[in-house]
């Protein structure tokens, strides 16, 4: 892996591989049911092209998770206000919308558990950090946050699986409203 510099072709091929990976994972349920040959056929590349970018299928999944982690989690390590949390949630949903096809495939399979746990953990950690920075240390607020984020994550998964008639904007707006209430109703 990493034998080629990042060019438009590299980016295009990686996206094709990631998309094919997500589609096949959704269809077959587990990584054990995927082969490089199947992925290469789906991505309309050769096996050799696949191996120019990745050593194995697991690296594709790791790269997808790392991309999410980098984009969503590291940028927002120093939140300190409720408006910062709102911006974080907006960016999170903009990212999910921009990658909708890939995440629709990934989250429609049972292999999505790690991604969803990571997403839930990121939201919880950042909102709790901001609540504490603002002097809010109410156990009931923390419990409400856990219920809210767990519910939001379940709804996001249902959205990507086509099980509910909501948009990502609907989910985002409701999540922001619920978290906003935590700030306004909490005992400081």
C-alpha positions as CSV (number, residue, x, y, z in Angstrom):
1,X,0.0,0.0,0.0
2,X,1.1,3.6,-0.5
3,X,3.2,2.8,-3.6
4,X,1.5,5.6,-5.6
5,X,1.3,9.3,-4.9
6,X,-2.2,10.7,-4.5
7,X,-3.4,11.8,-7.9
8,X,-6.9,12.1,-9.3
9,X,-6.7,8.6,-10.6
10,X,-5.6,7.3,-7.2
11,X,-8.5,9.1,-5.6
12,X,-10.9,7.8,-8.2
13,X,-9.7,4.2,-7.9
14,X,-9.8,4.3,-4.1
15,X,-13.4,5.6,-4.2
16,X,-14.3,2.9,-6.6
17,X,-12.8,0.3,-4.4
18,X,-14.4,1.7,-1.3
19,X,-17.8,1.9,-3.0
20,X,-17.5,-1.7,-4.2
21,X,-16.4,-2.8,-0.8
22,X,-19.4,-1.2,0.9
23,X,-21.8,-2.6,-1.7
24,X,-20.4,-6.1,-1.3
25,X,-20.3,-5.9,2.4
26,X,-24.0,-4.9,2.5
27,X,-24.9,-7.8,0.1
28,X,-22.9,-10.4,1.9
29,X,-23.1,-9.3,5.5
30,X,-19.5,-10.0,6.6
31,X,-16.0,-9.4,5.4
32,X,-15.4,-13.1,5.4
33,X,-17.7,-13.4,2.4
34,X,-15.8,-10.9,0.3
35,X,-12.9,-11.6,-2.1
36,X,-10.5,-9.3,-3.8
37,X,-11.6,-10.8,-7.1
38,X,-15.3,-10.0,-6.4
39,X,-14.3,-6.5,-5.3
40,X,-12.1,-5.8,-8.3
41,X,-14.9,-7.0,-10.7
42,X,-17.5,-4.8,-8.9
43,X,-15.1,-1.8,-9.0
44,X,-14.2,-2.5,-12.6
45,X,-10.5,-2.6,-11.9
46,X,-7.9,-5.4,-12.0
47,X,-6.8,-7.3,-9.0
48,X,-3.4,-5.7,-9.6
49,X,-4.9,-2.3,-9.3
50,X,-6.5,-3.3,-6.0
51,X,-3.1,-4.4,-4.7
52,X,-1.5,-1.1,-5.8
53,X,-3.5,0.6,-3.1
54,X,-4.2,-2.1,-0.5
55,X,-2.6,-5.2,0.8
56,X,-5.9,-6.9,1.7
57,X,-9.6,-6.3,2.1
58,X,-9.3,-5.3,5.8
59,X,-7.2,-2.3,4.9
60,X,-10.2,-0.9,2.8
61,X,-12.4,-1.1,5.9
62,X,-9.7,0.4,8.1
63,X,-9.2,3.2,5.6
64,X,-12.9,4.0,5.6
65,X,-13.0,4.1,9.4
66,X,-9.9,6.3,9.5
67,X,-11.3,8.7,7.0
68,X,-14.4,9.1,9.2
69,X,-12.3,9.4,12.3
70,X,-10.1,12.1,10.7
71,X,-12.9,14.1,9.2
72,X,-15.4,13.9,12.1
73,X,-13.5,13.4,15.3
74,X,-10.1,15.0,15.4
75,X,-11.3,18.4,14.1
76,X,-13.6,18.9,17.0
77,X,-11.4,17.9,20.0
78,X,-11.5,21.4,21.6
79,X,-15.2,22.3,21.6
80,X,-16.2,24.6,24.4
81,X,-19.6,26.0,23.7
82,X,-23.1,24.9,22.8
83,X,-22.8,26.6,19.4
84,X,-19.6,24.7,18.8
85,X,-21.5,21.4,19.4
86,X,-24.2,22.6,16.9
87,X,-21.5,23.3,14.3
88,X,-20.0,19.8,15.0
89,X,-23.3,18.2,14.5
90,X,-23.9,20.2,11.3
91,X,-20.5,19.1,9.9
92,X,-21.2,15.5,10.9
93,X,-24.4,15.4,8.9
94,X,-22.9,17.3,6.0
95,X,-20.2,14.6,5.9
96,X,-22.8,11.7,6.1
97,X,-24.8,13.3,3.3
98,X,-21.7,13.7,1.1
99,X,-20.8,10.1,1.6
100,X,-24.4,8.8,1.5
101,X,-24.0,6.1,-1.1
102,X,-21.1,4.5,0.7
103,X,-22.6,4.8,4.2
104,X,-26.0,3.5,2.9
105,X,-24.2,0.3,1.9
106,X,-22.1,0.1,5.0
107,X,-24.8,0.8,7.4
108,X,-27.2,-1.6,5.8
109,X,-25.0,-4.5,6.8
110,X,-24.3,-5.9,10.2
111,X,-20.7,-4.9,9.8
112,X,-21.6,-1.3,10.7
113,X,-21.5,-1.8,14.4
114,X,-18.0,-0.5,14.9
115,X,-18.6,2.6,12.9
116,X,-21.9,3.3,14.8
117,X,-20.2,2.8,18.1
118,X,-17.4,5.2,17.1
119,X,-19.9,7.8,16.0
120,X,-21.9,7.5,19.2
121,X,-18.8,7.7,21.3
122,X,-17.6,10.8,19.5
123,X,-20.8,12.6,19.9
124,X,-21.1,11.7,23.6
125,X,-17.5,12.6,24.4
126,X,-17.6,16.0,22.7
127,X,-21.0,17.0,24.2
128,X,-20.0,15.8,27.7
129,X,-16.7,17.7,27.4
130,X,-18.6,20.9,26.5
131,X,-21.2,20.4,29.3
132,X,-18.4,20.0,31.8
133,X,-16.5,23.1,30.5
134,X,-19.7,25.0,31.0
135,X,-20.1,23.8,34.6
136,X,-22.9,21.3,33.9
137,X,-22.2,18.2,35.8
138,X,-25.7,16.9,36.3
139,X,-25.9,13.0,36.1
140,X,-29.5,13.3,34.7
141,X,-28.2,15.4,31.8
142,X,-25.5,12.8,31.1
143,X,-28.1,10.1,31.1
144,X,-30.3,12.1,28.8
145,X,-27.4,12.6,26.5
146,X,-26.8,8.8,26.3
147,X,-30.5,8.2,25.5
148,X,-30.4,10.9,22.9
149,X,-27.3,9.8,21.1
150,X,-28.2,6.1,21.3
151,X,-31.6,7.0,19.8
152,X,-30.0,9.2,17.1
153,X,-27.6,6.5,16.1
154,X,-30.4,3.9,15.9
155,X,-32.4,6.3,13.7
156,X,-29.4,7.1,11.5
157,X,-29.0,3.3,10.9
158,X,-32.7,3.0,10.2
159,X,-32.4,5.9,7.7
160,X,-29.6,4.3,5.8
161,X,-31.4,0.9,5.8
162,X,-34.5,2.7,4.3
163,X,-36.6,1.7,7.3
164,X,-37.9,5.2,8.2
165,X,-39.3,8.2,6.3
166,X,-37.0,10.9,7.6
167,X,-34.2,12.8,6.1
168,X,-30.7,13.3,7.5
169,X,-31.7,17.0,8.0
170,X,-34.7,15.9,10.1
171,X,-32.5,13.7,12.3
172,X,-29.8,16.4,12.6
173,X,-32.3,19.1,13.5
174,X,-33.9,16.9,16.2
175,X,-30.5,15.9,17.6
176,X,-29.4,19.5,17.8
177,X,-32.7,20.5,19.5
178,X,-32.4,17.8,22.1
179,X,-28.8,18.6,22.9
180,X,-29.6,22.3,22.9
181,X,-32.3,21.6,25.6
182,X,-29.7,19.9,27.7
183,X,-27.7,23.1,27.8
184,X,-30.6,25.3,28.5
185,X,-32.3,23.1,31.1
186,X,-29.2,21.9,33.0
187,X,-28.4,23.0,36.5
188,X,-25.2,24.9,36.3
